[in-house]
């Protein structure tokens, strides 16, 4: 794709056709400048089949804001829209509507509030609210969902891998397996969610990280094809990278040749005053091989050498490897804890593709419209299932922490409510009228508002967070979750509740709509 073509495809026309079709309809009916509010949220946590997430980690917001800063309808964009024809051969988008689009300053009329990147988030909670002219808010939908849903999905997967890996370094290796240039977004999200480093050179440069990697099996294959040996290949690598020597040892025979040859090279490096990094295992029974590699490294006098494990790892596979090491290491006279401390996990395909759950399913729903007099009229969407009913009106989200400083619930309220000043809080289940509870304010350590202004008057609000700031948010939020919510399999359901006022508003609107529809 040529540069100009890419600019068109990834600029403000990075949207679905129906967004523009609706925007023209609003324009025809004089509604395009009517102020509206949309909420972006997801309905359920990722379910990977054999295991499931009990929470998500939000990501992608800063890249969305970057895109919004430059997204404008250019002459080329307008020309493309003018060329579209309806079924009768007429111009699909009228000239007066196109003139309106050309005159808009992108998304300058919108106000976005959002939960900052790196925060733990839960189903049914607005991650982003978009307020402003109806046409602008409608056109933004596709790009917002595309950028926030995917990065949140990958950051969540990375957070689970980080959690099960404990203190062991996690390397992201997914660039070659990601979805085209979307892999860059996946890399970024993985680094927010818990990966320490990545093999992605470009993203590492942008984020100020050192890219990480070893060598490929092809290195050994090249030397073998030219009549040399695996040992020759290892020596060649060590000669070029004497202080960064990490050898991939499973091209021929991991325990029969790979590790013995690596140990010879390591001894030669040490004799020259260099300290080898370690070895990488990319196939076979990784738990068993890690035990044996650790024993051989110790016996050869390299107790601090790293063992990198790769090959289709994810949080469940890592947990299984750890469990096997704990069970089997004593049978070989090995210290399981010592083995764990030298492990590094290289996670690629299953992270960047969110193996088992390929999409988050976040949605973007109208929740309020402003009337001519300036008052807000809440909006709600009826659905056949209670889980798909939307929560109406202008809202804020509050996180409630118990005396242990653990997050006990997220409370969705109307925007002007102040639960932090109430003595007793009544929490209602979003859809089940029989489920509710009361919390005494004095029994809570604190109440924290989550939605903050991130975009207004055509520019971002506040400074751009650093990668470390986003990581620190994630670390703090995950640590504040109960262990049951963090479980890999069958996690406990975190409570997301509505305030009494929001609950009553929702029931009132439902009754009105059902009465009008005869249901």
C-alpha positions as CSV (number, residue, x, y, z in Angstrom):
1,X,0.0,0.0,0.0
2,X,1.4,3.4,-1.0
3,X,1.9,6.2,1.5
4,X,-1.1,8.2,0.3
5,X,-3.3,5.1,0.2
6,X,-2.2,4.3,3.8
7,X,-3.0,7.8,4.9
8,X,-6.6,7.5,3.6
9,X,-7.1,4.0,4.9
10,X,-5.8,4.9,8.4
11,X,-7.0,8.5,8.7
12,X,-10.5,9.7,9.5
13,X,-12.0,7.2,7.0
14,X,-10.8,4.4,9.3
15,X,-14.4,3.9,10.1
16,X,-17.4,1.8,9.0
17,X,-19.7,2.9,6.2
18,X,-22.7,2.9,8.4
19,X,-21.2,5.5,10.7
20,X,-21.1,7.9,7.8
21,X,-24.5,6.9,6.6
22,X,-26.0,7.6,10.0
23,X,-24.1,10.9,10.2
24,X,-25.7,12.1,7.0
25,X,-29.1,11.0,8.2
26,X,-28.6,13.1,11.4
27,X,-27.5,16.0,9.2
28,X,-30.6,15.8,7.1
29,X,-32.8,15.9,10.2
30,X,-30.9,18.7,11.8
31,X,-29.6,16.4,14.6
32,X,-25.9,16.3,13.7
33,X,-24.9,19.0,16.2
34,X,-27.2,17.8,18.9
35,X,-25.1,16.8,22.0
36,X,-25.1,13.1,22.8
37,X,-23.2,10.8,25.0
38,X,-22.0,7.3,24.2
39,X,-20.5,4.8,26.6
40,X,-17.8,2.2,25.7
41,X,-17.8,-0.9,27.8
42,X,-17.5,-4.7,27.5
43,X,-20.1,-7.2,28.7
44,X,-17.9,-10.2,29.8
45,X,-14.3,-11.0,30.6
46,X,-12.3,-13.1,28.1
47,X,-13.0,-16.8,28.3
48,X,-10.1,-18.9,26.9
49,X,-11.9,-22.2,27.0
50,X,-10.0,-24.2,29.6
51,X,-9.5,-21.1,31.7
52,X,-11.0,-17.6,32.0
53,X,-10.1,-14.0,33.1
54,X,-11.6,-12.5,36.2
55,X,-10.7,-9.0,35.2
56,X,-9.3,-6.9,32.3
57,X,-6.5,-4.3,32.0
58,X,-7.4,-1.3,29.9
59,X,-5.0,-0.2,27.1
60,X,-5.0,1.7,23.8
61,X,-6.2,5.1,25.0
62,X,-3.1,7.1,24.2
63,X,-2.9,5.7,20.7
64,X,-6.5,6.6,20.2
65,X,-5.9,10.2,21.3
66,X,-2.8,10.3,19.0
67,X,-5.0,9.3,16.1
68,X,-7.7,11.9,17.0
69,X,-5.2,14.7,17.1
70,X,-4.5,14.3,13.3
71,X,-7.8,12.8,12.0
72,X,-9.4,15.3,9.6
73,X,-11.5,15.1,6.5
74,X,-9.2,16.1,3.7
75,X,-10.0,17.0,0.1
76,X,-9.0,13.5,-0.9
77,X,-11.3,11.9,1.7
78,X,-14.2,14.1,0.5
79,X,-13.5,13.2,-3.1
80,X,-13.6,9.5,-2.3
81,X,-16.9,9.9,-0.5
82,X,-18.3,12.0,-3.3
83,X,-17.5,9.2,-5.7
84,X,-19.8,6.7,-3.9
85,X,-23.1,6.0,-5.7
86,X,-26.4,4.7,-4.5
87,X,-28.3,1.9,-6.2
88,X,-30.0,4.3,-8.6
89,X,-26.7,5.8,-9.6
90,X,-27.0,9.0,-7.7
91,X,-24.5,10.5,-5.4
92,X,-24.7,8.7,-2.0
93,X,-23.3,11.5,0.1
94,X,-24.7,14.9,-0.8
95,X,-22.5,17.9,-1.3
96,X,-23.9,19.9,1.6
97,X,-23.2,17.0,4.0
98,X,-19.7,16.6,2.5
99,X,-19.1,20.4,3.0
100,X,-20.1,20.0,6.6
101,X,-17.6,17.1,7.1
102,X,-14.8,19.1,5.4
103,X,-15.5,22.1,7.7
104,X,-15.3,20.1,10.9
105,X,-12.1,20.2,12.9
106,X,-12.0,16.4,13.2
107,X,-13.2,15.6,16.7
108,X,-12.7,19.0,18.2
109,X,-16.3,19.1,19.5
110,X,-16.0,16.0,21.6
111,X,-15.2,15.5,25.3
112,X,-13.9,12.1,26.3
113,X,-13.6,10.8,29.8
114,X,-11.9,7.5,30.3
115,X,-10.4,5.1,32.8
116,X,-6.6,5.6,32.3
117,X,-4.5,2.9,30.7
118,X,-3.1,0.2,32.9
119,X,-6.1,0.2,35.3
120,X,-8.0,-3.0,36.1
121,X,-11.5,-2.9,34.7
122,X,-14.6,-5.0,34.8
123,X,-17.7,-5.9,32.6
124,X,-20.4,-3.4,32.5
125,X,-18.3,-0.5,33.6
126,X,-17.9,2.4,31.2
127,X,-14.2,2.5,30.1
128,X,-14.7,5.6,27.9
129,X,-17.5,8.1,27.6
130,X,-17.9,10.3,24.5
131,X,-19.9,13.5,24.7
132,X,-20.5,16.0,21.9
133,X,-22.1,16.6,18.5
134,X,-24.0,13.4,17.5
135,X,-22.4,13.1,14.1
136,X,-18.8,13.4,15.4
137,X,-19.5,10.9,18.2
138,X,-21.0,8.5,15.8
139,X,-18.0,8.6,13.3
140,X,-15.6,8.1,16.2
141,X,-17.1,4.7,17.2
142,X,-15.2,2.4,14.9
143,X,-11.8,3.7,15.6
144,X,-12.4,3.9,19.3
145,X,-13.6,0.3,19.5
146,X,-10.8,-1.0,17.2
147,X,-8.0,0.6,19.2
148,X,-9.3,0.1,22.7
149,X,-10.8,-3.3,22.5
150,X,-7.7,-5.1,21.0
151,X,-5.1,-3.5,23.2
152,X,-7.3,-4.1,26.3
153,X,-7.6,-7.8,25.2
154,X,-3.8,-8.2,24.9
155,X,-3.0,-6.2,28.1
156,X,-5.3,-8.6,29.9
157,X,-3.6,-11.7,28.6
158,X,-0.2,-10.2,29.5
159,X,-1.3,-9.3,33.0
160,X,-2.4,-12.9,33.6
161,X,0.9,-14.2,32.3
162,X,2.7,-11.7,34.5
163,X,0.7,-12.8,37.5
164,X,1.5,-16.5,37.1
165,X,5.1,-15.8,36.2
166,X,5.7,-14.1,39.6
167,X,9.1,-12.4,39.6
168,X,10.4,-14.2,36.4
169,X,11.0,-11.9,33.4
170,X,8.5,-12.1,30.6
171,X,9.6,-11.4,27.0
172,X,7.1,-10.6,24.3
173,X,8.0,-12.5,21.0
174,X,4.8,-12.0,19.0
175,X,5.7,-9.6,16.2
176,X,6.0,-12.3,13.5
177,X,2.7,-13.9,14.5
178,X,0.6,-10.8,15.0
179,X,-2.1,-9.5,12.6
180,X,0.0,-7.3,10.3
181,X,0.9,-3.9,11.8
182,X,-1.6,-4.5,14.5
183,X,1.2,-6.5,16.1
184,X,2.7,-3.1,17.1
185,X,-0.4,-2.4,19.1
186,X,-0.2,-5.9,20.6
187,X,3.4,-5.4,21.6
188,X,2.5,-2.1,23.3
189,X,-0.4,-3.6,25.2
190,X,1.7,-6.6,26.3
191,X,4.3,-4.2,27.8
192,X,1.6,-2.3,29.7
193,X,0.0,-5.6,30.8
194,X,3.1,-7.2,32.2
195,X,5.8,-8.1,29.6
196,X,9.1,-6.7,30.7
197,X,10.7,-6.5,27.2
198,X,9.9,-7.3,23.6
199,X,11.8,-8.5,20.5
200,X,10.0,-5.8,18.6
201,X,12.9,-3.4,17.7
202,X,10.7,-0.5,16.5
203,X,8.4,-0.4,19.5
204,X,11.3,-0.9,21.9
205,X,13.0,2.2,20.4
206,X,9.9,4.3,20.8
207,X,9.3,3.2,24.4
208,X,12.9,3.5,25.5
209,X,13.5,-0.2,26.1
210,X,16.3,-2.5,25.0
211,X,14.9,-5.1,22.5
212,X,15.5,-8.7,23.5
213,X,16.2,-11.8,21.5
214,X,18.5,-14.8,20.9
215,X,19.4,-16.5,17.6
216,X,17.2,-18.6,15.3
217,X,17.5,-22.3,14.6
218,X,18.6,-21.2,11.2
219,X,22.0,-20.2,12.5
220,X,22.8,-23.8,13.4
221,X,21.2,-25.1,10.2
222,X,23.4,-22.7,8.1
223,X,26.6,-24.0,9.7
224,X,25.5,-27.6,9.4
225,X,24.5,-27.1,5.7
226,X,28.0,-25.7,5.0
227,X,29.7,-28.8,6.6
228,X,30.4,-27.3,10.0
229,X,28.9,-28.3,13.4
230,X,26.5,-27.0,16.0
231,X,29.5,-26.2,18.2
232,X,31.0,-24.1,15.4
233,X,27.7,-22.2,15.2
234,X,27.7,-21.6,18.9
235,X,31.3,-20.4,18.9
236,X,30.6,-18.0,16.0
237,X,27.7,-16.5,17.9
238,X,29.8,-16.2,21.1
239,X,32.6,-14.5,19.1
240,X,30.3,-11.8,17.9
241,X,28.3,-11.4,21.1
242,X,30.6,-12.5,23.9
243,X,28.8,-10.5,26.7
244,X,25.3,-11.3,25.4
245,X,25.6,-15.0,24.6
246,X,22.3,-16.8,25.0
247,X,22.3,-20.0,22.9
248,X,19.3,-21.8,21.5
249,X,20.1,-25.5,22.2
250,X,17.3,-27.6,20.7
251,X,18.1,-27.5,17.0
252,X,19.8,-31.0,17.0
253,X,19.5,-32.8,20.4
254,X,18.9,-30.6,23.4
255,X,20.5,-32.8,26.1
256,X,22.7,-34.9,23.8
257,X,24.5,-32.1,22.0
258,X,22.9,-28.7,22.4
259,X,23.6,-28.2,26.1
260,X,27.0,-29.9,26.1
261,X,28.1,-27.7,23.3
262,X,26.7,-24.6,24.9
263,X,28.6,-25.5,28.1
264,X,31.9,-25.8,26.2
265,X,31.4,-22.4,24.7
266,X,30.4,-20.9,28.0
267,X,33.6,-22.3,29.6
268,X,35.6,-20.7,26.7
269,X,33.9,-17.4,27.3
270,X,34.6,-17.5,31.0
271,X,38.2,-18.2,30.3
272,X,38.3,-15.0,28.3
273,X,36.7,-12.9,31.0
274,X,33.1,-13.0,29.7
275,X,30.0,-14.1,31.5
276,X,27.5,-16.1,29.4
277,X,23.8,-15.2,29.7
278,X,22.3,-18.7,29.4
279,X,20.3,-21.0,27.1
280,X,16.9,-21.1,25.4
281,X,14.6,-24.1,25.2
282,X,12.0,-23.9,22.4
283,X,10.7,-27.4,22.0
284,X,10.1,-30.7,23.9
285,X,9.0,-31.2,27.5
286,X,10.0,-27.8,28.8
287,X,9.6,-28.6,32.5
288,X,11.8,-31.7,32.3
289,X,14.4,-30.0,30.1
290,X,14.5,-27.0,32.4
291,X,15.3,-29.3,35.3
292,X,18.0,-31.1,33.4
293,X,19.5,-27.9,32.0
294,X,19.6,-26.4,35.4
295,X,21.5,-29.4,36.8
296,X,24.0,-29.3,33.9
297,X,24.5,-25.6,34.2
298,X,25.1,-25.9,38.0
299,X,27.5,-28.8,37.5
300,X,29.5,-26.8,35.0
301,X,29.8,-23.9,37.3
302,X,27.1,-21.6,35.9
303,X,24.6,-21.3,38.7
304,X,23.4,-17.9,37.6
305,X,22.9,-18.7,33.9
306,X,19.4,-18.0,32.6
307,X,17.1,-20.6,31.1
308,X,14.6,-19.0,28.6
309,X,11.5,-21.1,27.8
310,X,9.5,-20.4,24.7
311,X,7.2,-22.3,22.3
312,X,3.4,-21.6,22.6
313,X,3.5,-20.4,26.2
314,X,0.5,-18.7,27.9
315,X,-0.6,-18.4,31.5
316,X,-2.0,-21.9,31.7
317,X,1.0,-23.6,30.1
318,X,3.4,-21.6,32.4
319,X,1.4,-22.7,35.4
320,X,1.6,-26.3,34.3
321,X,5.4,-26.1,33.7
322,X,5.8,-24.6,37.2
323,X,3.7,-27.3,38.8
324,X,5.6,-30.1,37.0
325,X,9.0,-28.6,38.1
326,X,7.8,-28.5,41.7
327,X,6.7,-32.2,41.5
328,X,9.6,-33.6,39.5
329,X,12.7,-31.6,40.6
330,X,13.2,-33.4,43.9
331,X,13.4,-36.8,42.1
332,X,16.5,-35.5,40.3
333,X,18.0,-33.9,43.3
334,X,17.3,-30.5,42.1
335,X,15.9,-27.4,43.9
336,X,12.6,-26.4,42.3
337,X,12.8,-22.9,43.7
338,X,16.3,-22.3,42.4
339,X,15.2,-23.5,38.9
340,X,12.2,-21.1,39.0
341,X,14.5,-18.2,39.9
342,X,16.5,-18.7,36.7
343,X,13.6,-19.0,34.3
344,X,12.6,-16.4,31.7
345,X,9.4,-16.8,29.7
346,X,9.3,-15.9,26.0
347,X,5.7,-15.6,25.0
348,X,4.7,-15.0,21.4
349,X,1.7,-16.4,19.5
350,X,-0.7,-17.0,22.3
351,X,-0.1,-13.6,23.7
352,X,-0.3,-11.4,20.6
353,X,-3.4,-13.3,19.3
354,X,-5.0,-13.7,22.8
355,X,-5.2,-17.5,22.1
356,X,-8.7,-18.8,23.0
357,X,-10.5,-15.5,22.9
358,X,-9.7,-13.5,19.8
359,X,-11.8,-10.4,20.5
360,X,-13.0,-8.4,23.6
361,X,-16.4,-7.6,22.3
362,X,-16.5,-4.1,23.7
363,X,-19.5,-2.0,22.6
364,X,-20.4,1.7,22.1
365,X,-23.9,2.6,23.1
366,X,-25.9,5.8,23.2
367,X,-26.9,6.6,26.8
368,X,-28.2,10.2,26.7
369,X,-29.3,13.0,24.4
370,X,-29.4,16.7,25.2
371,X,-32.8,18.4,24.6
372,X,-33.3,21.9,23.2
373,X,-33.5,23.5,26.6
374,X,-30.2,21.9,27.7
375,X,-31.6,19.2,29.9
376,X,-30.3,15.6,29.4
377,X,-32.7,12.9,28.4
378,X,-31.3,9.4,29.3
379,X,-31.5,6.7,26.7
380,X,-31.6,2.9,27.1
381,X,-31.6,-0.1,24.7
382,X,-34.0,-2.9,25.2
383,X,-32.7,-6.4,24.7
384,X,-33.9,-10.0,24.9
385,X,-31.4,-10.8,27.6
386,X,-30.8,-8.8,30.8
387,X,-27.1,-8.9,30.2
388,X,-27.5,-6.8,27.1
389,X,-29.6,-4.0,28.7
390,X,-27.6,-0.8,28.8
391,X,-27.3,1.5,31.8
392,X,-28.7,5.0,30.9
393,X,-27.6,8.5,31.6
394,X,-24.5,10.4,32.4
395,X,-22.3,8.4,34.7
396,X,-19.3,8.2,36.9
397,X,-17.5,5.0,38.2
398,X,-16.2,4.6,41.7
399,X,-14.0,1.9,43.1
400,X,-14.7,0.9,46.7
401,X,-11.8,-0.4,48.8
402,X,-12.3,-2.4,52.0
403,X,-10.2,-2.0,55.2
404,X,-7.7,-4.4,53.7
405,X,-7.2,-1.9,50.8
406,X,-8.7,-4.6,48.5
407,X,-11.1,-3.6,45.8
408,X,-14.5,-4.9,46.8
409,X,-16.8,-3.4,44.1
410,X,-17.1,-0.9,41.3
411,X,-20.1,1.3,41.7
412,X,-21.6,3.0,38.7
413,X,-23.5,6.1,39.6
414,X,-25.1,9.1,37.9
415,X,-22.6,11.7,37.1
416,X,-23.7,14.2,39.9
417,X,-23.7,11.6,42.7
418,X,-21.1,11.6,45.4
419,X,-21.0,8.2,47.1
420,X,-17.8,9.2,48.9
421,X,-19.9,11.5,51.1
422,X,-22.6,9.1,52.0
423,X,-22.7,7.2,55.3
424,X,-24.4,4.1,53.8
425,X,-24.1,2.9,50.3
426,X,-26.8,0.8,48.6
427,X,-25.4,-1.3,45.8
428,X,-27.8,-2.9,43.2
429,X,-27.1,-5.7,40.8
430,X,-27.3,-4.3,37.3
431,X,-30.0,-6.7,36.2
432,X,-31.3,-8.8,39.1
433,X,-33.7,-6.9,41.4
434,X,-33.2,-9.5,44.1
435,X,-29.5,-8.9,44.5
436,X,-28.4,-5.9,46.5
437,X,-26.2,-5.1,49.5
438,X,-25.4,-2.2,51.7
439,X,-21.9,-0.9,52.7
440,X,-21.2,1.4,55.6
441,X,-18.9,4.1,54.6
442,X,-16.9,3.8,57.8
443,X,-16.0,0.2,56.9
444,X,-14.4,1.3,53.6
445,X,-10.8,2.4,53.4
446,X,-11.5,4.7,50.5
447,X,-13.7,5.4,47.5
448,X,-11.9,6.4,44.2
449,X,-13.5,7.9,41.1
450,X,-12.2,6.2,37.9
451,X,-13.3,8.3,34.9
452,X,-11.2,11.3,34.2
453,X,-11.1,13.9,31.4
454,X,-8.7,12.8,28.6
455,X,-9.9,14.8,25.6
456,X,-11.5,18.2,25.3
457,X,-11.5,21.2,22.9
458,X,-9.7,19.2,20.2
459,X,-6.7,18.2,22.3
460,X,-5.7,15.7,25.0
461,X,-6.0,16.7,28.7
462,X,-2.9,16.5,30.8
463,X,0.4,14.9,30.0
464,X,1.0,11.7,28.3
465,X,1.7,8.9,30.8
466,X,5.0,6.9,30.6
467,X,5.1,3.2,30.2
468,X,6.3,2.8,33.7
469,X,3.3,4.9,35.0
470,X,0.9,2.6,33.2
471,X,2.6,-0.5,34.5
472,X,2.5,0.9,38.0
473,X,-1.2,1.4,37.7
474,X,-1.6,-2.2,36.6
475,X,0.6,-3.6,39.4
476,X,-1.3,-1.7,42.1
477,X,-4.7,-2.6,40.7
478,X,-3.9,-6.3,40.3
479,X,-2.4,-6.4,43.8
480,X,-5.7,-4.9,45.1
481,X,-7.8,-7.8,43.7
482,X,-8.8,-10.7,45.9
483,X,-6.9,-13.9,45.0
484,X,-10.2,-15.5,43.8
485,X,-10.6,-12.9,41.1
486,X,-7.0,-13.5,40.0
487,X,-7.5,-17.3,39.7
488,X,-6.6,-18.7,36.3
489,X,-9.5,-21.2,36.3
490,X,-13.0,-20.4,37.4
491,X,-12.2,-17.0,38.8
492,X,-14.5,-15.4,41.4
493,X,-16.9,-12.8,39.9
494,X,-16.0,-9.2,40.9
495,X,-19.0,-7.1,41.9
496,X,-20.0,-4.3,39.6
497,X,-23.1,-2.5,41.0
498,X,-25.4,0.3,40.2
499,X,-26.3,3.1,42.7
500,X,-29.9,3.2,43.9
501,X,-30.5,6.4,41.8
502,X,-29.2,4.8,38.6
503,X,-31.1,1.6,39.3
504,X,-34.4,3.5,39.7
505,X,-33.7,5.5,36.5
506,X,-33.1,2.3,34.6
507,X,-36.3,0.7,35.8
508,X,-38.3,3.8,35.0
509,X,-37.0,3.9,31.4
510,X,-37.5,0.2,31.0
511,X,-41.1,0.5,32.1
512,X,-41.7,3.3,29.7
513,X,-40.2,1.5,26.7
514,X,-42.0,-1.8,27.5
515,X,-45.3,0.1,27.9
516,X,-44.8,1.8,24.6
517,X,-43.9,-1.4,22.8
518,X,-46.6,-3.4,24.4
519,X,-44.2,-5.9,26.0
